[in-house]
């Protein structure tokens, strides 16, 4: 990460702890991942002890604890199935505020399977919980509609 990005992260964290809603933190993290390709900068907005819950119908549906463990799990599962560049095949569609701690992030994803070559199009989503400017929990879903329903929005 460049030396110029670090003050921006500190300022965002301070603003988030003071007055910024969870949707801004989530939008910033997902924009860094999927639009800017700044994976390290995005991970700075996640708490070290975050808890991530994959979709219940995933083969690896066990809860993941810790930012480093989530990074490893994503690299092993998504990276193995869709290739190391899977993040570049994802884009942010929308971030919807839920309450003062949570927001739903909806993405568009159009990868090809590494072995099969089969192209898919899907819109995975997650409910993100934010505390003091950091994402501390992620509950993943296979569709935006599922995430919004679970968050009590739809």
C-alpha positions in Angstrom: 0.0 0.0 0.0 1.3 3.4 -0.8 2.3 5.8 1.9 -0.4 8.2 0.7 -3.2 5.6 1.4 -2.4 5.1 5.1 -3.5 8.6 6.2 -6.8 8.1 4.2 -7.4 4.9 6.1 -6.7 6.5 9.5 -9.0 9.4 8.6 -11.8 7.0 7.4 -11.5 5.0 10.6 -11.7 8.2 12.7 -14.7 9.4 10.7 -16.4 6.0 10.9 -16.0 5.9 14.7 -17.5 9.4 14.9 -20.2 9.9 12.3 -20.0 7.6 9.3 -22.5 4.8 8.8 -21.6 1.2 8.2 -22.6 1.5 4.5 -19.6 3.9 4.0 -17.1 1.5 5.5 -18.5 -1.4 3.5 -18.6 0.6 0.3 -15.0 1.7 0.8 -13.8 -1.8 1.6 -15.6 -3.4 -1.4 -14.5 -0.6 -3.7 -10.9 -1.1 -2.8 -11.2 -4.9 -3.4 -13.2 -4.9 -6.6 -12.8 -1.5 -8.3 -9.3 -0.4 -7.2 -7.7 -3.8 -6.9 -6.3 -2.6 -3.5 -6.6 -5.9 -1.5 -4.3 -4.8 1.3 -6.1 -1.5 1.7 -9.4 -3.3 1.8 -8.2 -5.7 4.5 -7.2 -2.7 6.6 -10.9 -2.0 7.1 -11.6 -5.5 8.6 -11.1 -6.2 12.2 -8.4 -8.7 13.1 -10.9 -10.8 15.1 -13.7 -10.7 12.6 -16.2 -13.6 12.3 -17.3 -14.7 8.8 -20.1 -17.1 8.1 -20.2 -18.6 4.6 -23.5 -19.4 2.9 -25.1 -22.5 4.6 -25.2 -24.4 1.3 -21.5 -24.0 0.6 -19.4 -27.2 1.0 -17.1 -25.2 3.5 -19.9 -23.7 5.5 -18.1 -23.6 8.9 -17.7 -20.2 10.6 -14.3 -18.6 10.0 -12.7 -16.6 12.8 -10.0 -14.0 12.2 -9.1 -11.8 9.2 -6.1 -13.9 8.3 -8.1 -17.1 8.4 -10.8 -15.5 6.1 -8.1 -14.4 3.7 -6.7 -18.0 3.6 -10.1 -19.6 3.3 -11.1 -17.3 0.3 -7.8 -17.9 -1.4 -8.2 -21.7 -1.0 -11.8 -22.0 -1.9 -12.6 -19.3 -4.4 -9.0 -19.2 -5.8 -9.0 -22.9 -6.4 -12.4 -22.9 -8.2 -12.2 -19.6 -10.1 -8.5 -18.9 -10.3 -6.2 -16.5 -8.5 -7.7 -13.5 -10.3 -11.3 -14.2 -9.0 -11.4 -10.8 -7.3 -11.1 -9.1 -10.7 -14.2 -10.9 -11.9 -16.3 -9.3 -9.1 -17.8 -5.8 -9.0 -19.8 -3.9 -6.5 -23.4 -3.4 -7.4 -24.8 -1.7 -4.3 -24.5 -1.2 -0.5 -27.8 -0.9 1.4 -27.8 0.3 5.0 -29.6 -1.9 7.5 -29.2 -0.1 10.8 -26.5 1.8 12.7 -24.1 -1.2 12.7 -25.0 -3.2 9.6 -25.1 -2.9 5.8 -25.7 -5.3 2.9 -23.1 -5.4 0.2 -24.3 -6.8 -3.2 -21.8 -7.8 -5.9 -21.9 -9.1 -9.4 -19.6 -12.0 -10.2 -19.0 -13.6 -13.6 -16.1 -16.0 -13.4 -15.3 -19.2 -15.3 -14.4 -22.4 -13.5 -10.7 -23.2 -13.7 -11.2 -26.8 -14.6 -14.6 -26.7 -16.4 -14.2 -23.4 -18.2 -18.0 -22.9 -17.6 -18.9 -19.2 -17.3 -21.4 -18.4 -14.5 -23.1 -15.1 -13.5 -24.2 -14.6 -10.0 -24.7 -11.8 -7.4 -23.3 -12.9 -4.1 -23.9 -10.6 -1.1 -23.2 -10.3 2.6 -24.4 -8.6 5.7 -21.5 -6.7 7.1 -21.4 -5.6 10.8 -19.2 -2.6 11.5 -17.8 -1.4 14.9 -15.5 1.7 15.3 -14.8 1.9 11.6 -13.9 -1.7 11.0 -15.9 -4.7 9.6 -16.1 -7.2 12.5 -18.6 -9.7 11.1 -19.5 -10.9 7.6 -22.5 -13.2 6.9 -22.4 -14.4 3.3 -25.2 -15.3 0.9 -25.5 -16.6 -2.6 -27.8 -13.7 -3.6 -28.6 -10.2 -2.7 -32.2 -11.2 -2.2 -31.2 -13.8 0.4 -29.0 -11.2 2.2 -31.7 -8.6 2.2 -34.3 -11.0 3.5 -32.0 -12.2 6.3 -31.3 -8.6 7.2 -35.1 -7.9 7.5 -35.2 -5.5 4.6 -37.1 -7.5 2.0 
